Amino acid sequence: MPDTHALVNDFLNKLKKRKIEGSKTTAKMTAELLRTVISQQRIPNTNQAGALIQAINAIGEQLVSANPVELAVGNIVRRVLHIIREEDLSLTTASIGGLSLQALSDDEDNIDRDDRPVLSAAAVAAAARSTLRPPSLQTLLEDVPHSAAIHQSSSSAGDSEEKTKSTDKNSRSRKLKHNVIETVNELIQDIATCHELIAEQAVEHIHHNEVILTLGSSGTVIEFLCAAKEKKRNFRVFVAEGAPRYQGHTLAKELVTRGLQTTVITDSAVFAMISRVNMVIVGAHAVMANGGVIAPVGLNMVALAAQRHAVPFVVLAGIHKLCPLYPHNPEVLLNELKSPSEVLDFGELSDCMEYSTGSGAPLLHVVNPAFDYVPPKLVSLFITDTGGHNPSYMYRLIADYYSADDLVLQHRPAVS
C-alpha cells in the first residue's frame, strides 16, 4: 500500500516545478490523489465526515499553495469536500428515515398489545392473593437461579446493545468512505471523458461552409473541430499564431494532419480577418463564478474584435475548470509571468542591458504574461460536458457542484 505522505509530497513537488501540464491532467491527478488519501484515512466512530473534511482541507491547502495559478487543483479539492458533505447528509437522512420506520413499527406493536384480551376480575383477585401469600422454602430456592439468570440476561443484553452500537458506527464509517470513493471515481471518469462529451455537441454549432477562428492550443478545441469534420461538416479554421509561444503553430499542424482546412494568421491580423469569421471557438484555463474566463494571452483582444463585429464567442471548458471564486477574490491568482527569453533574444539585445538609470536599474524591461481575462459580457456561450450554458447560468452550476463552506480552503480543527 503506497505511503500517503510520500504521494502527497511527490505531487506537491510536481506542482511547484510545473511538471504537470494542462488543467485536465492536473484535475485528474488531484482527484486520484485525494481518492487514495480518503481510502487510507482512519476516521473515528463519531464525526466521520468532519474528520475526512479536515484531512482533505489540510492537504488541499498545500496543493493550492504549491501552484496557485492552476485553479483546477482547488476546484477538485472543493468538489471532493462537497461530495463528502453530500454523502454524509445522505447517510444521515437514511438513518433518520430508518428510525422513523422503527418508531412506527413499535407503535403498531403497542396497538397489537392493546388488542389482547383483558383478564377477568376473578383472575386478577387470585393473582393478588398468590402474591400476598408467604413464599415456601422450595419457592425461594427455585427463584434464586431464576433471579440470577434475569440479572445475567440483563447484563448480556446491555453488552450486546453496546456491541451493536459500535458495530453500527463502524459500518457507517465504512459506508461513508465507500460512497465517497465511488463518487470520486465517477468524478475521475467525468474528467477523463469531458473532451468526448463536449465534442459530441459540435454538429449542433458548426455548419457547412463556415469559417471558425481560434487562438491557443487546446485539446478540447481540437476534438470539437475534428468531431464536426467526422460528421461531414465542410468548414475552414483560422488559427491565430499566439505569440510569443506560438501555440497556434502546433494547433495548425494538428488540424492539417487530421484533414481540416487551416489558415494561420498573425495575432495582429485578427481585427482585419474577423469580418470573414462566422464563430470564434476557444478553450479556457478557468471559468470564474461570474462567467468570466481566464484564457491564453491575446484572447481578450479576440473577444473584443468578435463583439465589435457581432461574431459569437464560444468557450469550450470541462466542468472541472469551473471555479467557484470571483476574479476579485484575494485567493485567486489570475496570471503568472513567463520567461522574457520567449519575447527577446538576449544574445542580440545584450548591449541594451548595459544601459541603466542612475540607481543602477536597467532601462529595458520585458513583461510576458501567460493569461488574459475575458469578462462575461464578451462571452456568448459556454459549451461544457453537461451541455451549453450562458455566462449568467454559472452560479447555478456552482451551487450544484460546490458547498459555500469550502470556497476558502483553510485547515480547521475537527469539532467532535
BELLINJO-V901108 format. One record per pair of residues at least 4 apart in sequence whose C-alpha atoms are under 6 Angstrom apart, sorted by the first residue. I is the first residue (numbers start at 1). GAP is how many residues later the second one is. Records with the same first field share a line. If there is no record, write none. Layout:
# BELLINJO-V901108
I: GAP / GAP
This chain:
# BELLINJO-V901108
14: 4 / 5
15: 51 / 52
16: 50 / 51
23: 4 / 49
27: 45 / 46
28: 160
37: 4
43: 5
44: 4
45: 124
50: 364
53: 4
56: 4
57: 354
58: 353
60: 17
61: 348
64: 4 / 10
69: 264
72: 249
75: 248
78: 328
79: 323
82: 320 / 321
84: 96
145: 4
149: 4
156: 4
163: 4
167: 4
190: 4
194: 124 / 191
195: 25
197: 188
198: 186 / 187
199: 24 / 25 / 28
202: 22 / 26
203: 25
208: 25 / 26 / 27
209: 25 / 26
210: 25 / 68
211: 24 / 25 / 26 / 66 / 67
212: 25 / 65 / 67 / 68
213: 24 / 25 / 26 / 67
214: 25 / 66 / 67 / 68
215: 24 / 25
216: 26 / 31 / 32
217: 30 / 31 / 34
218: 65
223: 4
228: 5
229: 4
236: 25 / 26
237: 25
238: 24 / 25 / 26
239: 9 / 25
240: 8 / 24 / 25 / 26 / 27
241: 5 / 7 / 8 / 25
242: 4 / 5 / 6
244: 98 / 99
248: 4
255: 5
256: 4
270: 4
271: 34
279: 32 / 33
280: 33 / 34
281: 33 / 34
282: 33
283: 32 / 33
284: 11
285: 9 / 10
286: 7 / 8 / 35
287: 5 / 6 / 34 / 35 / 36
288: 4 / 35 / 38
289: 35 / 36 / 37
291: 85 / 100 / 103
292: 82 / 83 / 84
293: 80 / 81
294: 78 / 79
295: 76 / 77
296: 75 / 76
297: 73 / 74 / 75
300: 74
303: 75
306: 4 / 5
312: 68
313: 66 / 67
314: 66 / 67 / 68
315: 67
316: 66 / 67
317: 67
318: 66 / 67
324: 74
335: 36
336: 33 / 34
337: 31 / 32 / 33
338: 30 / 31
340: 26
341: 4
346: 4
355: 8
356: 4 / 5 / 6 / 7
357: 4
381: 8 / 9
382: 6 / 7
383: 4 / 5
398: 4
